[in-house]
Structures are given as structure tokens and as C-alpha cells.
């Protein structure tokens, strides 16, 4: 019987390096869990760090790495401008990991202490979207309004963004006509993609 591969497992080329990192983490109080198809280490069910193997490096990432002192200046933001709190420390060999063993443990312990102290990045609230044209539709059609209000705030926001990202009023009105049947049938804007 052929063994099925896990589509999330990109770590096949770094087994020794990942085992080494896991042996360091085992010296701490972190609990290992699987989330999003990968290994995540938590304390009090809060994500502290994760491990992963990629094409050209193996990494340990700190979910709230933005709060680490990073005295060695080794942490990188994997997606500058998008990623707010997560930071990675990348390694290209087991030798590099072994050379930095004490520092890695120091960073891990600092991340644990930060989590215990409640240091966590809070995402900023998105600005509320108001659609005057859609609100006018709701005033003239209470059934449409009730159907819209039955959606979760997230799905309501999708509809509002869809209408309000149009530049011309004519396009906004066309979009409203397109989504009205969806709203009345309880179908979210992006449900077919979920």
C-alpha cells in the first residue's frame, strides 16, 4: 500500500534540523499541537511558535515575535507590510542550528515569558463600510433588509465591499441588482469559493 503524502508537509528535506529544533522545544513547557496542517507550540492554548521546512531553509517562527528583543538581529518579517507580529528565524543547516542552540533556547524562553505576560498583537479593527445606495434599497424593501441582517458581519462586509469598491454609481447600482437575489436566497457573496 502506497503511503499518502500530506499536502501541507514541505519538510521532507529537513528531518534532522526539525528533530533538533523539537529537541530544544522539548526542554520547555510548550505543548505541541497540529494546526493548519503544521506543528505549532502553545502555552495555555495560545500559539507561541511554529516550525516548518521550506525549499531553501528551515524556520522557527514566533507568533508574537514583534515583542522579542532580537539582540542577535536574526528575526525576519516573512511578508513585510502584511505580517504584523509574526517573525521567523531561518536556518540553512543543522550546524547553524547547533551553533545557535543557546540563543534559540533564549528566544523561545523569551517568547514564553512574553505570552505569560500577555504581550500579544491585537489586529486593528477595520473601518466600517457604509453603502448609501444599499441602505436606500433596504428602506424600500424590508424583506431584503431582514435577509441581509441574517448574514454574519463578515458576510455583510463582503457585500458592502463589493458594492462600494465600484468607482461609478452606475456600477454600484448594477452590483446591487446582482447581489439582491443572492441576499434573498441566503447565499453569501463568496460562498461558491468556500
N, C-alpha and C positions, 0 to 999 in steps of 0.2 A: 504494500500500500504506500503510495507516494505521500510524503508529508506536505501538508498545505503551508504555504508561506503567509505570514501575517503581513498585510499590505502596509502597515504602519512601521514595520521593522526595517529600518535603514541601517541597523547597527552591525550587520553581519561581519564587516571588516574590522571591527574594533573590540573583539571579545575580551582580550587581555586588559585593555585600557578601561573598559567598563567594569570588569571584575575588580580592578584595582580601586576605582572610584567607589564602588559598592562596599569594598572592604573598609575604606575610610569612613563612609557614612555609617557603617555598622557600629563604629566606635561612639556614635552619638545616640541621642534619644529619639531620632526621627523614625517615623513609621513609613514603610514602603507601601505604596498603593499604585494601582494602574488607573490612569485617567487619560482619556482621549487616545487610547491605544499605546500609551507610553508610561514609563516609570516616573512616578512623582513621589517625593518625600514630604511628609506632613508632620505637623505638631498640632495637637488639638483639632485635627481635621482641617487645618489651614495649610495651604500649599507653601512650602519653603523653598524647595529646589527640585530640579529635574535633571535627567541625564539623557544624552542622545548621541548617536553616531551619525555623522553626515559624510558626504563624499570626501572632503579633504581634512576633516578634523573631528574630534570627539569633544563634546562640550558638557559642562555643568552649568545650568542656568539657575539664577536666583530670582524668584518671582518678585521680590521687593528689593532687588539688587541696587536700586537707585539710592537706598539708605545705607549701603555698605561704604565704609571709609575708602576702600580700594587703595590702600597705601602703596601697593606694587604697580598700580595703574595697568591692570590686566583685563579689566572688565570692558566689554563692548556692548553697545546697543545694536542688536541684530537688524533693526528696522528703524533707523533714525527718523524722527518726526512722527512716527506712528506708535512705536512701542514707548510707553511712558515709564514703567517701573522695572520691567524685566531686564536683567543684564546677564551676559554669558562670559564664561572663561573658557577659551578654546585651547585645545592641546593637539599636537600632531604626532606624539609618540608616548610610549609607556615610560621611556627615560625622562621625558619632560615632566610627566606626572610624578614620578618618583623623586625627581629633583625638587619639586614644589610641594611635597607631601605635607610638611608642617604648615605652610601658608594656606594650602587648600583647606586643611582642618580649621585653621584660624578663621578663614572666610565663612566656612559652614557654621562654626560656633557663633560667629557674629550674626549671621542670618537667623539662627535660632533665637539668640538673645533679642534681636530686633522684633521677631514675631511675638515673643513673650511680652515685650514692652508695648505691643500693639501698634508698632510702626507699619502702616500699610498705605498704599497709594489708593486714594479714592477717585474713581473716574468722575470727571466733571459732568454735571447734568447738561443734557442737550437743550438748546433753546427751543421753546415751544413754537410750533408751526401753526399759524392761523391762515385759513383759506376763506376769504370773504365770499368768494363765489360758491364754494361748497356750503358754507353756512347759510347763504341765501336759498340754496336748494333745500336744506334741512327745514328752513322756516316755512317753505311752501309744501313740504312733503314729510309729515310726521312719521310715516312708516319707514321712510329712508333713514331718517334721523335715529329712530329706535334701532334699526338694523345695524347702523354704523356704531352706535354706542354698545352693541353686544360684542364687538370685537375687542381684543386686548389692546391696551395702549400702544404696544409695539406695532400691531397691525394697523391701527388707526393712523399712526405716524407714517407708515409706508404709503397709505393712500394720500395723506396730506402732502408728503414729499413729492409723490408722483404728480399731483396737480400743480403744486407751487414751484416745481423746478422748470416748468414751461415758461418761456420768456413772454410770449404773446397771450393776450386774453383769449383770443380765438382758440389757441391750442389748449389752454386751460379748460375752456368750455367743452372742447372735443374730448378731452381726457375724462372730464366729469361724466359725460354721456357714456363713455366706455366703461367706467367703473360702477355706475349705478346698478346695472343688473347683477354684478358680482356682489356688491354690498347686500342687495336684497336677497340673494341666494346664500349669503353667509360664506362666500368664498373670498379668502384673503388675496391681496394683490399678487403675492409671490407663492401662493400655496402649491401651484403646479411644480415648483422647483424644490419643494421640501420633501 
